[in-house]
Amino acid sequence: MSIAVAHGHDADLIGLEAEHPGPAPKRIVTGYGFWIFLLSDMVMFSCFFAAYAVLLGQTAGGPTGAQLFNLRNVAVETACLLFSSFACGMASIAAEERNYLWFQIAMAVTCLLGLAFLTIEFREFADLVARGAGPSRSAFLSAFFTLVGCHGGHVSAGILWLLTMMAQVSAKGFRADIRRRFLCFALFWHALDIIWVAVFSVVYLLGSAA
């Protein structure tokens, strides 16, 4: 009888262990927590998109998107960011394989394409301001500069983060904590790519049509 009770007790313990296998690995916890941050960022951009949609026609007699936007330059911007996301994916593969050389090359390409994107965006903003179409000209332009400028600020922060990751891998190698940080960076960079596709579609394409 006591043996049967002992076996039953052991079975209960095994069942409890199956239901509660213990804490998740740090990589999963880190990724999950960073996804929560990204979702909060998406909520913020959603508010900016909503404000832009409401204020799209509020030009106060000033120029509209169709008169201001240069879709050729925007297409080049989009290509730079899309290819930078691809290069970031290559860096992720190199990090998994612990390939230092290809990791640094892929990250350098990501950085250069990100800088090219920012350069084109900065020149666009400077040109608009020089033409008297700054953020204070109308509610439409205020919403435009806020939405697109906020994304550009995120890209700038991403490039600083990218350079930090390159330096950390160069100094400390592919340690577990550094790989977790790189996972968060890759999620952040790809999220910026997705947001830009929405900006390109909603702000530039629909804005030009309007």
Phi, psi and omega in degrees: 000315181295325178295319179296319179296319180297316178298319179297321179295317178299320179296322178296319179296319178297320178296320178295321178294325178292323180285327182234079186288358180109178183295148179288157177300152183300326180299319180289317179298317179297313179298319180296315179297321181289329175298323177298318176299315180298321178296321177295324176294320177298322177298317178299313179295327177299321177295320178294320177297318180297318179297319179297318180297322180289323186264006184304319182269000183272074184268352181054038180078004181268190182290151178261175178298323180298330180274342188253322191282137174252099187293336178294314178296321180294324177296321177295318176304313182298317179298319179299315183289323178295315179291329176294325177294321176297316179296323177297322176297321176296323177295324178297317178296317179297323179294320178295325180273359182058038180263100186296314185299309183290332175297312182293323178295313181296320179292323178296319177296318177302316180296314181297318179293323176296319178294323177297318177301313181294323179297314179296319180294318179297318179296324177296314179298315180298321179294319179296316179296319179296332179271009179079019181246052178279180184295339180271359184289321181201166177296324178301313182288329175298315179295321180297309182295325180294312183293306183291321179294324177296319177296318178297324176296321177296319179296320178299316177296322179297323180292319176298319178296318180301313180297324177297318179296319178299318180292320181293317178295322179296323184274325190238356180077195185266060176292162184298318181293325179289323177295325177294319177295321178294324175303316179295319178299315181298318176300316180298314184293318179293326177296321177297324177297315180296317180297322181293324176301320176293319178298313180301318183286311187279312186282308188275310182292307179292324178296320178293320179295321180293000000 
